[in-house]
Every structure is written in structure tokens, then in C-alpha cells.
Amino acid sequence: MKIMTICVLTATLSAGIDVRAAQLTGTTTSTTTTDKAAAGKARTIELIGTEKMKFDTEEIAAKPGETLRIVLKAVGTMPKAVMAHNFVLLKPGVDATEFNKASFNARATDFIAPERKDDVIAATGLAGAGETVEVVFKVPAKPGNYTFLCSFPGHFAMGMRGMLKVK
């Protein structure tokens, strides 16, 4: 609990946020990278992001070239300004730690540093408690392991990451 408090406090201070002003909206947002026809043919993977800064699933199996729809639901009670989650799938060879460091202060771009956007295969926007975000994308044709993570400050360091295994 102490580490989580420090991470939340760090995220709050780095963004200059007035926690009292943050509101839970309970709305649903959506970010997609393909058209609705592709989304209808996609295999849906549901992920849950928690205030323990973990995904409920750390491994996703996929076939080369298949279309996936990742639906991320954030659960908890903390305000979105201090506890939100996203799903970011990185290209092979990208150092996830360096990507995360570069994205730490990129609140305006959902904690994906603009100079690192070419390192991303697919990403959702941020989801606060009770919100759901999604992304639809084509799995890379090359078999291998692809890292996914939450880039909200402190979450990657706490273990909010996983692997898309393409085979």
C-alpha cells in the first residue's frame, strides 16, 4: 500500500493535478485503429486494470495476422487523474523500460511520448474507474513475443505489463 501511495502521489505531483477537482465519470470511451467492419470480425480479449496496478491477464496468445479487439476495463474508486490505465502494445525490440521513462510526463498524449509513438503497434486511451477503452488491430505477421504495458506513471514499475505471444 505504501508503494502504491507513493506512485499515485508522484503521478499527481508530476502532472500538477488538484485531486479534489478530479471526478469519477463512469463514462465509456473508445479508441480504435481500424474500421467497424474489422472490429466485427475481431477476436475480443477483455482485460481488467485494477488499483493494484496489475492487468488481470499477463499473457495473450494470438495467431499471426489475426485481428484482435482489446477491451480494457478499469475497476476501482480512485479519481482518473491519479489512477487510470491504458493498453500499449510495443513493437519488437523496443525497450519497455526506456519507453516508459520517456512517456512518464506525456499526460496530453495518454502517457505515450510523441517522440516514441512509432514504437507502438496499438494503444488505447486512458480509462478511469468504471470506464472502458478499446483498440482493434491486426496482430503482427511475424511470430514472437510482443510486450504490452500500462504507461500511466508508476504502473509499469509495479508490474502492469504482459506479453502478446504470436505463434
Secondary structure, DSSP 8 states (H G I E B T S, - for coil): -HHHHHHHHHHHHHHT--GGG-----------SS-HHHHHHSEEEEEEE-TTS-BS--EEEE-TT-EEEEEEEE-SSS-TTTS-B--EEE-TT--HHHHHHHHTT-GGGTT--GGGGGGEEEE---B-TT-EEEEEEE--SS-EEEEEE--STTTTTTT-EEEEEE-
